[in-house]
Each structure stands twice: as structure tokens, then as C-alpha cells.
Amino acid sequence: MPERLRGQGNAVYWLAVNLLSGAVGPTAVALLTDQVFGGEAGVRWSLVTTTVVGMSAAMALLATGRGAYVQTVQAARAEDLARAS
């Protein structure tokens, strides 16, 4: 991302992450507690389940985007080397 847009990109990223986690997280825990684990005694299992599923999804998404990230970093380094020469 160009330097002049880095702050805006970061802000958009954090906005999306916070909106998604704030809306989906509590709702998922509540639904799992009521529908799957059968009441208040299952809250801990709902928290564990949503954490494991959420972190697994995050790792999968990061792994999916890793290739493009590596290519971008290599292109940026090549451009920096070309400018320095």
C-alpha cells in the first residue's frame, strides 16, 4: 500500500475487524449456548468453540493471502533496489 494511504488502510482494516467481531462474536456465543449446549452451564463450551472456530478461520484467511503478500513485498524490494541504483 502506498505510504500516503497506509493510515487509511489501517483504519479501514480495524473498522472491519471490530464491526465483524462485535456483531458476530456475542451472537455466536449466545446461539451456541442456547441451541447447542443447552443453557447457562454451556457458556464456557460456547466460548471455547467460537474461539477455536474463529481463530481457525483467521489462520485460513491469513494463509490464503500469504502468497499475494510475499509477491508484494518482493516487488517493493525490487523497486527499492532499482531506485537505489
N, C-alpha and C positions, 0 to 999 in steps of 0.2 A: 504494500500500500504506500502511495506517495507520502512523504513526510508531512505535507500540509494537510492531509486527510486522516492521519493516524489518530488524532484525538477524537474526531467524529466517528471513525470506525470503531474505536474502543467504546465510545458511548453507546452506539447502536448495538454492539455485541452485548454489553452488560444490561441494557434495557431489555433485549430479547430474553436473555437468560433469566433475569429477575421476574419478568412477566410470566414466562413459562413455568418456572419453578414455583412461583407464588400461587398460580392458578391450578396447576396440575398436582403438585405435591400434597397439599392438605386434602384435596378431593379424593386422590387415590388412597390415601391412608384411611379416610372415612369410609369409602366404599368397601375397601378390603376388610376393615374392622366389622362393618355391619353385615356384608354379604358373604364373606368367605370364612372369617374367623369367629363369627357369632357373638359379638358383643365386646364390652369393655375389657374383658380378660385377654382378648386377642390384639390389643393395641400394639404391644411390643412386637408381635409377629408381623403385623401390618407395616410397622416402621422398618423392620429388617427387610421384608420383601420389597417394599418400594425403594429402599436404598440400594439393594443388590440389583434390582432391575434397572433403576435409573443410572447407576454407575456403569453397569454393563453396556447400556445403550450409549452412554457418553464415550466409553472406550471404543466402541464400534464406530461411532461417528468420527472420532479423532483418528482412528486407524484408516478410515476411508479417505480422509482429507490429507493424510500424511504425504502421499505421493506428490500431490499438487504443491504442497508446502515446500518439499525438498526441491522441486523444479524451480519454484520462485526464488528460493534462497540461492541456488546455483546461478540463476540468471542475474540476480542482483550482484553477486560476487564477480561474475564475469564483466558486468557493466562497470563496476567499481575499478576493476583491473584495467579495463580499456581506458577509462578516464585518467587513471594514474600514469599510464604510459605516455 
